[in-house]
Amino acid sequence: MARPLRRPGNLPAEASSFIGRRHALGELRTKLAAARLVTLVGPGGVGKTRLAIRGATELARAFPGGAHLVELADVRDPGLVPNAVLAALDLRDQAATGPRAVVLSYLKDKELLLLVDNCEHLLDAAGALVSDILRVAPGVRVIATSRQPLAVPGEHLLPVPPLELPRAAPDEPLELLRLNESVELFVERASAASGGFVLSDANRGAVIEVCRRLDGLPLAIELAAVRTRVLAVEQIRDRLADRFGLLTGTGRGTLPRHQTLRLAVEWSHDLLTPDERTLLRRMSVFAGRFTLDDVEAVCAAGDVSRRDALDLVASLVDKSLVAADVARGVACYRLHETMREFARLQLRDAGEEAAVEGRCESYFVARCQSGWEDPQYDLGAWLDWLDLEIDTIRSILRHCIDRGDGSLGLGLALSLRGFWATHATTEGVRWLDQLLELGVAHQDAQARGEYLRGFLHVLLVDPIAAMPSLERAVAADRAAGRDGALVASLSMASVAANMAGDPSTAGRLIDEAQGVSGLVEDKGAAQALLQARALAGFFAGDVEAATAASLEGIRLSREVGDLYTLKVWLLNLGTAALVAGDLGASASLLAEAIELAYRLDDRVQLAYLLEAAGCLKAGAGNEPVAAQLLGAGEAMRTGAGAHVMPFLAPLVERAAASARTALGGGRYQAARDAGARLDRDAAVRLALGGSMDVAAAPSARAAGGPLSPREQEVARLVADGLTNKEIGARLFISEYTVDTHVRSILNKLGFDSRARIAAWIASSRE
């Protein structure tokens, strides 16, 4: 399933109408006009992220490339900081150039704003990458948030203090009091939580004291405000006063801000039911986003039942202790970093850490293995699930390496081979390097690890790096008598040898693989041997041999339901038909391959296919579309750091020359540039000549236009006739927040009624 595309940038929709920080927003605009890096610094809980997103949202219009949020809170490995930037820019790690090089190459001529959030635990890695970006990309500006400066040359700091405190003045008019930042936030969140909270002369004193007691810390104020659902604001004031007074010795003492925040979190935690506390602390084992299925499998055990999990999660969301969102049409959740740290301590104190971590590891390992090994499994949905859960999976891999558990770690990495191949190739190599170095896994697993590492290097078009791993896999398989695995290892080694320009060795390896293949009935081994033969045919210019092997490969792939390999075979056969001049056969083969590559979000394969489609259009005399497709393919390919596929290179050059001659240099370049600006949906639609409704495909987003993913979800529910209250219940957000989204949708689309939203959604579904 393809990752949904957004308008330029990926900033989240505003979940709150709270403005606040007016002076700080003005200062941010001023500093960013004079400097290319502004770092918002301050302790946890002061609202740095909220301020940065608000500022970036306002400033995004000034940047042709929009504003992009790089979320580092869930990244624990410094080496994965470039991967987080790749994700924010909607690029892909599929080439030997590596994520860092892809980021720098992509940004060098862009004009956009990067918001790098939560850098404090990755200061060196984040600072080094930001420094490189500023050096090579003069059109990029960066807003960072951190508890400490990045210490990068040219960095301008913007300290973020707590919100402005209300004056303890009983005679201040309510109109003025409502303008106070702390009070404004409390009233908004209380109104959203309770549905009817209004600041009045009767409760003003309690509101002022709560805000002052909480020292203007946004997170603390929000945690207190949501309690107006069940407590009067006077009760909240009194309970806070009692708790804080225990530490200060008086009811009016002050505390350091970090202690104030900790006490506010503890206070909210203590008001939970025992089951809510249990579930909250167990959720801390998830490193990033998680779903209800994850909670039921990992956290619901013993005294917390699965059937109660949904209600408990919803209650924690209502209390602002868990954040809710929708990603790829699935409701998912996340803990605020402060809350995660607190919950983790609670898990440790409860003596449950080892047991819950064990359940988490077992669950994710099983899910990952089932996704790739079950031929009936929806591979697109599985890859989409991995994209959602990858932070927790990475944390499990890291724990395996840290404790020397090569067996579990390597088994998990092997089960992710489809993800590494299509979404994170150099990252997969990196994990395998570390896990194989441990050398403590079963010999069969070690051999499979060497094979996978070699295979990934082949995908990265790095045969020199691939050969040592594949040779070790061949030796281990031969020694152990694993004939099926040996055929696959020999075949992949043959591919690497051909890529390295050694056809003699490649032929010898194919011959040995052929001799062994007669001893086994392994369809996977047969496919590997066929792939080696097909590529050998391409390298030797023997189109008939490549065609014969590809036809048999397609038959086997369809037989076992292997969509990943089927996509490769269709590309092979479609390319062979293109080389042979059979445009009709090539068109149908490439069209099916494009749909599969789009569904699996395999950017490199899709880029190759778009370029092949450009060759088809040029051959059919449609030079304007050919130029656009060549531009779209090149942009997507360079966005993944890849080069032109060797067998396509001559065809692409010929198609480009033909289109340039027919259109003239200026028109050709304009068409090619227009193609490079197309998003994936539009490029696929162009390649298929309108034969595929991308918006209705199982892998595609709804036609969202300028709407964010959350706004798209709200718009669809509006079209289904749901009220704001019903939408809020469905998405686990407040009715007030839904109203904010609806108003934003109306504004962005220029509509004046919910009926027009419904009509717009209906037209996109046709």
C-alpha positions in Angstrom: 0.0 0.0 0.0 1.5 3.3 -1.0 2.2 5.9 1.6 -0.3 8.7 1.3 1.0 11.8 -0.4 0.4 15.3 1.0 0.6 18.9 -0.3 4.1 20.3 -0.2 5.2 19.6 3.4 3.8 17.2 6.0 2.9 19.4 9.0 0.0 17.9 11.0 -3.3 19.6 11.1 -3.9 21.9 14.0 -5.7 20.0 16.7 -6.3 23.1 18.7 -7.4 26.7 18.1 -5.2 27.9 20.9 -2.9 30.6 19.5 -0.8 31.9 22.5 2.9 32.7 22.2 2.1 35.7 20.0 5.3 37.5 20.9 7.4 34.3 20.5 5.8 33.7 17.1 6.8 37.2 16.0 10.3 36.7 17.3 10.6 33.3 15.4 9.5 35.0 12.1 12.1 37.7 12.7 14.9 35.4 13.5 14.2 33.1 10.6 14.3 36.0 8.2 17.8 36.7 9.3 19.1 33.2 10.0 18.9 29.9 8.4 18.7 27.9 11.6 16.6 28.9 14.6 16.5 26.5 17.6 13.7 26.7 20.1 15.3 25.7 23.4 13.6 25.0 26.7 12.8 22.3 29.2 10.2 19.5 28.5 6.6 20.5 28.7 6.9 24.2 27.8 5.3 23.7 24.4 8.3 23.9 22.0 6.8 21.6 19.5 3.4 23.3 19.5 5.1 26.7 19.0 7.4 25.3 16.2 4.5 23.7 14.3 2.4 26.9 14.6 5.3 29.0 13.3 6.1 26.6 10.5 2.5 26.4 9.4 2.4 30.2 9.1 5.7 30.4 7.3 5.2 27.5 5.0 3.5 29.7 2.3 6.8 31.5 1.8 8.6 28.3 0.7 7.7 26.7 -2.7 8.6 23.3 -1.3 6.5 23.8 1.8 7.3 22.9 5.4 8.3 19.4 6.5 8.2 17.9 10.1 11.1 15.6 11.0 10.1 13.8 14.2 13.0 12.5 16.2 11.3 11.8 19.5 10.9 8.1 18.7 14.4 7.7 17.1 16.9 6.2 19.5 19.7 5.3 17.1 21.8 8.3 15.9 22.5 6.5 12.7 18.8 6.7 11.8 18.5 10.5 11.9 19.0 10.7 8.1 16.2 8.1 7.7 13.9 10.3 9.7 14.6 13.2 7.3 14.0 10.8 4.4 10.6 9.9 5.8 9.7 13.6 6.3 10.6 14.4 2.7 8.8 11.3 1.4 12.0 9.9 -0.1 13.2 6.3 0.0 16.3 4.4 1.2 16.8 2.0 -1.7 20.2 2.8 -3.2 23.9 2.5 -2.4 24.2 6.2 -2.1 22.7 5.9 1.4 20.1 8.1 3.2 22.4 11.0 4.1 23.6 11.4 0.6 20.1 11.1 -0.8 18.8 13.8 1.6 21.7 16.2 0.7 21.3 15.6 -3.0 17.6 16.1 -2.9 17.7 19.3 -0.9 20.6 21.1 -2.7 18.3 23.0 -5.1 15.1 23.1 -3.0 13.5 26.0 -1.2 11.7 24.6 1.8 11.5 24.7 5.6 12.5 21.8 7.8 11.2 21.5 11.3 13.5 19.1 13.2 11.7 18.3 16.4 13.0 16.8 19.7 16.8 16.8 19.1 18.0 16.7 22.7 18.8 13.0 22.8 20.5 13.0 19.4 22.4 16.3 19.5 25.6 15.2 17.7 23.8 13.3 14.9 21.1 15.9 14.4 23.6 18.8 14.6 25.9 17.2 12.1 23.2 16.6 9.5 21.6 20.0 9.9 25.0 21.5 9.5 25.5 19.6 6.2 22.1 20.6 5.0 22.7 24.2 5.6 26.1 24.0 3.8 24.9 22.3 0.6 21.3 23.6 0.4 21.2 27.4 0.4 17.4 27.5 -0.1 16.6 25.4 3.0 15.8 27.0 6.4 15.6 24.9 9.6 13.6 25.3 12.8 14.8 22.9 15.5 13.4 22.2 19.0 15.6 20.9 21.7 16.3 21.1 25.4 19.9 22.1 24.5 21.4 24.0 21.5 22.6 22.0 18.5 25.9 24.0 18.6 25.8 24.4 14.8 27.6 27.4 13.2 25.0 30.1 12.4 22.5 28.8 14.9 20.2 31.4 16.5 18.5 30.5 19.8 15.0 31.3 20.8 14.4 30.4 24.4 10.9 29.2 25.0 9.6 30.1 28.5 6.4 28.8 30.0 3.1 30.5 29.1 2.4 34.0 30.4 0.9 33.7 33.9 -2.3 35.5 34.9 -2.0 38.2 37.4 -3.5 37.4 40.8 -5.8 40.4 40.4 -9.4 39.8 41.5 -10.7 43.0 39.7 -9.2 42.3 36.3 -12.0 42.3 33.6 -12.8 38.9 32.3 -12.2 40.1 28.7 -8.6 40.8 29.6 -8.2 37.6 31.6 -9.3 35.6 28.6 -6.4 37.0 26.6 -3.9 35.6 29.1 -2.0 32.6 27.4 -2.3 30.2 30.3 -5.9 31.0 30.9 -6.7 30.8 27.2 -5.2 27.3 27.0 -6.9 26.1 30.2 -10.3 27.4 29.0 -10.0 25.9 25.5 -9.0 22.4 26.8 -11.5 22.5 29.6 -14.3 23.4 27.1 -13.3 20.7 24.8 -13.2 18.1 27.6 -16.4 19.0 29.4 -18.4 20.4 26.5 -19.6 23.3 28.6 -16.9 25.0 30.6 -17.0 28.8 30.5 -14.7 31.2 32.3 -16.8 33.2 34.7 -16.6 35.5 37.7 -17.4 32.5 39.9 -14.5 30.3 38.8 -11.9 32.9 37.7 -10.0 32.7 41.0 -9.7 28.9 40.8 -8.6 29.1 37.1 -6.0 31.7 37.9 -4.6 29.7 40.8 -4.4 26.5 38.8 -2.5 28.2 36.0 -0.1 29.9 38.4 0.3 26.7 40.5 1.3 24.9 37.2 3.8 27.6 36.4 2.3 28.2 32.9 3.5 24.8 31.6 1.3 23.9 28.6 1.3 20.1 29.2 0.6 20.4 32.9 -2.2 22.9 32.2 -3.8 20.6 29.6 -3.6 17.6 32.0 -5.4 19.6 34.6 -8.0 21.1 32.3 -9.2 17.8 30.9 -10.2 16.9 34.5 -13.0 19.4 34.3 -14.9 16.5 32.7 -15.3 15.0 36.2 -14.1 17.7 38.7 -15.0 21.3 39.3 -12.1 23.7 38.7 -12.2 24.5 42.4 -11.7 20.8 43.2 -8.7 20.7 40.8 -7.2 23.8 42.5 -7.6 22.3 46.0 -6.1 18.9 45.0 -3.1 20.5 43.3 -2.6 22.7 46.3 -2.6 19.8 48.7 -0.1 17.8 46.6 2.3 20.7 45.9 2.1 21.8 49.5 3.5 18.5 50.7 6.8 19.2 49.0 7.1 23.0 49.6 6.0 22.9 53.2 3.3 25.5 52.5 0.4 25.9 50.2 2.0 28.8 48.3 5.6 27.7 47.8 7.2 27.3 44.4 9.0 24.3 42.8 11.5 24.0 40.0 9.6 23.7 36.7 10.7 20.1 36.0 9.3 19.1 39.4 6.1 21.0 38.7 5.6 19.0 35.5 6.4 15.7 37.2 3.9 16.4 40.0 1.2 17.3 37.4 1.8 14.1 35.6 1.8 12.1 38.9 -1.4 13.9 39.9 -3.1 12.9 36.7 -1.8 9.4 37.0 -3.0 9.0 40.6 -6.6 9.9 39.5 -6.6 6.9 37.1 -8.3 3.7 37.8 -6.0 0.7 38.6 -6.6 -0.8 35.1 -5.9 2.6 33.4 -2.6 2.9 35.3 -1.6 -0.7 34.4 -2.3 -0.1 30.7 -0.5 3.2 30.6 2.7 1.9 32.1 2.7 -1.1 29.8 2.3 1.1 26.8 5.7 2.6 27.5 7.3 -0.5 25.8 6.2 0.9 22.4 8.9 3.1 20.9 6.7 5.1 18.6 3.2 4.8 17.3 1.1 1.8 18.2 -2.4 0.4 17.4 -5.3 -1.1 19.4 -4.2 -4.5 18.2 -0.7 -3.9 19.7 -2.3 -2.9 23.0 -4.5 -5.9 23.2 -1.7 -8.3 22.4 1.1 -6.8 24.5 -0.6 -4.8 27.3 -3.9 -6.6 28.0 -2.9 -9.5 30.2 -3.5 -10.7 33.7 -5.7 -8.2 35.5 -6.4 -6.2 32.3 -8.6 -8.0 29.7 -8.6 -7.6 26.0 -12.3 -6.7 25.9 -11.6 -3.7 28.1 -8.6 -2.4 26.2 -10.6 -0.2 23.8 -12.5 1.6 26.6 -9.3 2.0 28.6 -7.4 3.5 25.7 -10.3 5.8 24.9 -10.3 7.0 28.5 -6.6 7.7 28.5 -7.0 9.7 25.2 -9.8 11.7 26.8 -7.5 12.5 29.7 -4.7 13.7 27.3 -2.3 11.0 28.7 -2.3 9.3 25.3 -2.3 11.1 21.9 -4.5 9.7 19.1 -4.1 10.0 15.4 -5.1 8.3 12.2 -2.3 7.0 9.9 -3.1 5.1 6.6 -6.7 4.7 7.7 -5.8 3.1 11.0 -6.3 4.7 14.4 -3.0 4.8 16.2 -1.6 6.2 19.4 1.5 7.7 20.9 2.8 8.7 24.3 4.2 12.2 24.9 7.9 11.8 25.6 7.4 13.1 29.2 4.6 10.6 29.7 6.6 7.8 28.2 9.5 8.4 30.6 7.1 8.5 33.6 5.2 5.4 32.5 8.5 3.5 31.9 9.5 4.2 35.5 6.2 3.0 36.7 6.6 -0.2 34.7 10.0 -0.8 36.2 8.7 -0.1 39.8 5.9 -2.5 39.2 8.3 -5.3 38.4 6.7 -5.9 35.0 9.4 -4.6 32.6 10.9 -7.9 31.6 7.5 -9.6 31.2 5.9 -6.9 29.1 9.1 -6.5 27.0 9.0 -10.2 26.4 5.4 -10.1 25.2 6.2 -7.1 23.0 9.1 -8.9 21.3 7.2 -12.2 20.8 4.2 -10.4 19.3 6.2 -8.3 16.9 8.4 -11.1 15.8 5.4 -13.3 15.1 3.6 -10.5 13.2 6.7 -9.8 11.1 7.2 -13.5 10.3 3.6 -14.1 9.4 3.5 -11.1 7.0 6.2 -12.4 4.7 5.9 -16.2 5.0 2.1 -16.5 4.5 1.5 -16.5 0.7 -2.1 -15.5 1.3 -1.1 -12.4 3.3 -1.7 -9.0 1.8 1.9 -7.9 1.2 0.9 -4.3 0.6 -1.0 -4.1 3.9 1.9 -5.8 5.7 4.4 -3.3 4.3 2.1 -0.5 5.3 1.8 -2.0 8.9 5.6 -2.2 9.1 5.9 1.5 8.1 3.6 2.4 10.9 5.3 0.2 13.5 8.9 0.4 12.5 10.1 2.4 15.5 9.1 -0.3 17.9 10.6 -3.0 15.6 13.9 -1.0 15.5 13.9 -0.8 19.3 13.6 -4.6 19.5 16.5 -5.1 17.0 18.6 -2.7 19.1 17.8 -4.5 22.3 18.8 -7.8 20.7 22.1 -6.4 19.7 22.8 -4.8 23.0 22.2 -8.0 24.9 23.9 -10.2 22.3 20.8 -12.1 21.3 21.8 -12.7 17.7 19.3 -15.6 17.3 16.2 -13.5 17.9 17.5 -10.4 16.3 18.6 -12.2 13.1 15.3 -14.1 12.8 13.5 -10.8 13.1 15.7 -9.1 10.5 15.3 -12.0 8.1 11.5 -11.8 8.3 11.7 -8.1 7.3 13.4 -8.8 4.0 10.5 -7.5 2.0 10.5 -4.3 3.9 14.3 -3.9 3.5 14.0 -4.6 -0.2 11.2 -2.1 -0.9 11.5 0.5 1.8 14.8 0.6 3.7 17.6 -1.3 1.9 20.7 0.3 3.3 19.1 0.2 6.8 18.6 -3.5 6.4 22.2 -4.0 5.5 23.2 -2.0 8.6 21.2 -4.2 10.9 22.5 -7.3 9.3 26.1 -6.2 9.6 25.6 -5.7 13.4 23.6 -9.0 13.9 25.9 -11.2 11.9 28.9 -9.8 13.7 27.5 -11.3 16.9 27.9 -14.8 15.4 25.7 -16.5 17.9 22.7 -17.5 15.7 22.0 -21.0 14.4 24.2 -21.8 11.4 21.2 -21.9 9.0 20.1 -18.5 10.2 23.7 -17.2 9.8 23.7 -18.5 6.2 20.3 -16.9 5.5 21.6 -13.7 6.9 24.6 -13.7 4.7 22.4 -14.4 1.7 20.0 -11.6 2.5 22.9 -9.2 3.0 24.3 -10.2 -0.4 20.8 -9.9 -2.0 20.3 -6.3 -0.6 23.8 -5.3 -1.9 22.7 -6.6 -5.3 19.6 -4.4 -5.1 21.9 -1.5 -4.2 23.8 -2.3 -7.4 26.9 -3.0 -5.3 28.2 -6.4 -6.5 31.6 -6.0 -5.0 30.1 -5.8 -1.5 27.6 -8.5 -2.3 30.0 -11.2 -3.4 31.7 -12.0 0.0 28.4 -12.5 1.8 27.0 -14.6 -1.1 30.2 -16.7 -1.1 29.8 -17.4 2.6 26.2 -18.3 2.1 27.2 -20.7 -0.8 29.9 -22.4 1.4 27.6 -22.8 4.4 24.7 -24.2 2.3 27.0 -26.6 0.4 28.5 -27.9 3.6 25.2 -28.4 5.3 23.6 -30.0 2.3 20.8 -27.4 2.1 20.1 -27.9 -1.6 17.3 -25.5 -2.0 19.1 -22.7 -0.3 22.3 -23.5 -2.2 20.4 -23.0 -5.5 19.3 -19.6 -4.4 22.7 -18.6 -3.1 24.5 -19.7 -6.3 21.9 -18.0 -8.4 22.3 -14.7 -6.5 26.1 -15.0 -6.7 25.7 -15.4 -10.4 23.7 -12.2 -10.7 26.4 -10.3 -8.7 29.1 -11.7 -10.9 27.4 -10.6 -14.0 26.8 -7.1 -12.5 30.6 -7.0 -11.7 31.4 -7.7 -15.3 32.5 -11.4 -14.8 30.3 -13.4 -17.1 32.6 -16.5 -17.0 32.1 -16.8 -13.2 28.4 -16.0 -13.6 28.0 -18.9 -16.1 29.8 -21.4 -13.9 27.6 -20.5 -10.9 24.4 -20.9 -13.0 25.6 -24.3 -14.2 26.2 -25.5 -10.6 22.8 -24.1 -9.5 21.2 -25.9 -12.4 22.8 -29.2 -11.4 21.7 -28.9 -7.8 18.2 -27.7 -8.7 17.3 -31.2 -10.0 17.6 -32.5 -6.5 14.9 -30.3 -5.0 11.3 -29.2 -5.5 11.7 -25.7 -4.1 9.7 -23.0 -6.0 11.7 -20.3 -4.3 15.0 -21.8 -5.5 13.5 -22.3 -9.0 12.6 -18.6 -9.1 16.1 -17.6 -8.0 17.6 -19.7 -10.8 15.2 -18.3 -13.4 16.1 -14.7 -12.3 19.8 -15.5 -12.7 19.1 -16.8 -16.2 16.9 -13.9 -17.2 19.6 -11.3 -16.1 22.3 -13.3 -17.8 20.2 -13.1 -21.0 19.9 -9.3 -20.6 23.7 -9.0 -19.9 24.5 -11.1 -23.0 22.0 -9.4 -25.2 20.0 -12.6 -25.5 16.4 -11.3 -25.4 14.9 -14.8 -26.2 16.6 -16.3 -23.1 15.5 -13.5 -20.9 12.0 -13.8 -22.3 11.8 -17.6 -21.7 13.0 -17.3 -18.1 10.7 -14.4 -17.4 7.6 -16.2 -18.7 8.3 -19.2 -16.4 9.0 -16.8 -13.5 5.6 -15.1 -14.0 3.9 -18.5 -14.0 5.6 -19.6 -10.7 4.9 -16.2 -9.0 1.3 -16.3 -9.8 1.1 -19.9 -8.6 2.4 -19.1 -5.2 0.9 -15.6 -4.9 4.3 -13.8 -4.6 3.6 -10.2 -5.6 7.1 -8.9 -5.0 8.7 -11.4 -7.4 5.8 -11.1 -9.9 6.5 -7.4 -10.1 10.1 -8.0 -11.0 9.2 -10.6 -13.6 6.7 -8.3 -15.2 9.4 -5.6 -15.4 11.8 -8.1 -16.9 9.4 -9.4 -19.5 8.0 -5.9 -20.3 11.6 -4.6 -20.8 12.4 -7.6 -23.1 9.3 -6.9 -25.2 10.3 -3.2 -25.4 13.8 -4.2 -26.6 12.2 -6.5 -29.2 9.9 -3.7 -30.4 6.7 -5.4 -29.3 5.1 -2.3 -27.9 1.6 -3.9 -27.4 2.9 -6.7 -25.3 5.2 -4.5 -23.4 2.4 -2.0 -22.5 0.2 -4.6 -20.9 3.1 -6.2 -18.9 4.4 -2.8 -17.7 0.9 -1.6 -16.8 0.4 -4.6 -14.4 3.9 -4.1 -13.0 3.2 -0.4 -12.4 0.1 -1.2 -10.4 2.0 -3.7 -8.3 5.0 -1.4 -7.7 2.6 1.4 -6.7 0.7 -1.0 -4.4 3.9 -2.1 -2.6 5.3 1.5 -2.7 8.6 0.2 -4.3 10.0 3.5 -5.4 13.0 2.3 -7.4 11.0 -0.3 -9.3 8.3 2.3 -10.0 10.9 4.8 -11.2 12.2 2.2 -13.7 8.7 1.4 -14.8 7.8 5.1 -15.4 10.9 5.5 -17.5 10.0 2.3 -19.4 6.5 3.8 -19.9 8.1 6.9 -21.2 10.0 4.8 -23.8 6.7 3.2 -24.8 5.0 6.6 -25.3 8.0 7.8 -27.4 7.7 4.7 -29.5 4.0 5.3 -30.0 4.7 8.9 -31.1 3.3 10.6 -28.0 6.4 12.6 -27.3 4.9 15.2 -24.8 3.7 12.4 -22.4 7.0 10.5 -23.0 9.0 13.6 -21.8 6.8 13.9 -18.7 7.1 10.3 -17.8 10.9 10.4 -18.3 11.0 13.4 -16.0 8.7 11.7 -13.4 10.8 8.5 -13.5 14.1 10.4 -13.1 12.8 12.5 -10.2 11.5 9.4 -8.3 14.7 7.5 -9.1 17.0 10.2 -7.9 14.8 10.7 -4.8 15.8 7.1 -3.9 19.4 7.7 -4.9 19.3 5.1 -7.8 20.7 5.1 -11.3 19.0 4.2 -14.6 18.5 0.4 -14.9 21.3 -0.8 -17.1 19.1 -2.6 -19.6 16.8 0.4 -19.9 19.5 3.0 -20.3 19.9 2.8 -24.1 16.1 2.8 -24.5 15.7 5.8 -22.2 18.5 7.7 -24.1 16.8 6.9 -27.4 13.4 7.9 -26.2 14.7 11.2 -24.8 16.5 12.0 -28.0 13.3 11.2 -30.0 11.1 13.4 -27.8 13.6 16.2 -27.9 13.8 16.2 -31.7 10.0 16.1 -32.1 9.3 18.8 -29.5 12.3 21.0 -29.7 14.6 21.6 -26.8 12.5 24.2 -25.0 9.2 22.3 -25.1 10.9 19.0 -24.3 12.6 20.4 -21.2 9.3 22.1 -20.1 7.5 18.8 -20.4 10.2 16.9 -18.6 10.3 19.5 -15.7 6.5 19.2 -15.5 6.8 15.5 -15.1 9.4 15.8 -12.4 6.9 17.8 -10.4 4.1 15.2 -10.6 3.3 13.3 -7.4 3.2 9.5 -7.5 -0.5 9.4 -8.0 -0.5 11.7 -11.0 2.6 10.0 -12.5 1.0 6.5 -12.3 -2.2 7.8 -13.7 -0.3 9.4 -16.6 1.7 6.2 -17.3 -1.5 4.1 -17.4 -3.4 6.5 -19.6 -6.2 6.8 -17.1 -6.7 3.0 -16.9 -6.2 3.0 -13.2 -8.3 5.0 -10.7 -5.5 5.7 -8.3 -7.8 7.3 -5.8 -9.9 4.2 -5.6 -7.0 1.7 -5.7 -6.5 -0.2 -2.4 -3.1 1.3 -2.1 -3.9 4.9 -2.8 -5.0 7.8 -0.7 -8.4 9.5 -1.1 -8.2 12.5 -3.3 -7.2 14.8 -0.6 -6.0 17.8 -2.5 -4.7 20.4 0.0 -6.1 18.5 3.0 -3.9 16.8 5.6 -4.5 13.1 6.2 -6.5 13.8 9.4 -8.7 16.3 7.5 -9.2 13.8 4.7 -10.5 11.3 7.3 -12.8 13.9 8.9 -14.1 14.9 5.4 -14.9 11.3 4.6 -16.9 10.9 7.8 -18.7 14.2 7.1 -19.7 12.8 3.7 -21.0 9.7 5.5 -23.4 11.9 7.4 -21.8 11.7 10.8 -22.2 14.6 13.3 -19.1 16.2 14.9 -19.8 14.3 18.1 -20.0 11.0 16.2 -16.8 11.8 14.3 -15.1 12.6 17.6 -16.1 9.3 19.0 -14.9 7.4 15.9 -11.5 9.1 15.9 -11.0 9.5 19.6 -10.8 13.3 19.5 -13.0 15.9 21.1 -16.0 17.4 19.4 -14.3 20.8 19.6 -11.3 19.5 17.7 -13.6 18.0 15.0 -15.2 21.4 14.6 -11.7 22.9 14.2 -10.9 20.4 11.4 -14.3 21.0 9.7 -13.7 24.7 9.6 -10.2 24.2 8.2 -11.6 21.9 5.5 -14.2 24.5 4.5 -11.6 27.2 4.4 -9.1 25.2 2.4 -11.6 24.0 -0.2 -13.5 27.3 -0.4 -16.8 25.7 0.6 -19.6 27.1 2.7 -21.4 24.0 3.9 -20.9 20.3 5.0 -23.1 19.4 2.0 -20.4 20.7 -0.4 -17.8 18.6 1.4 -19.9 15.5 1.0 -20.4 16.3 -2.7 -16.6 16.8 -3.2 -15.9 13.4 -1.5 -18.5 11.7 -3.6 -17.0 13.0 -6.8 -13.6 11.7 -5.8 -15.1 8.2 -5.2 -16.6 8.0 -8.7 
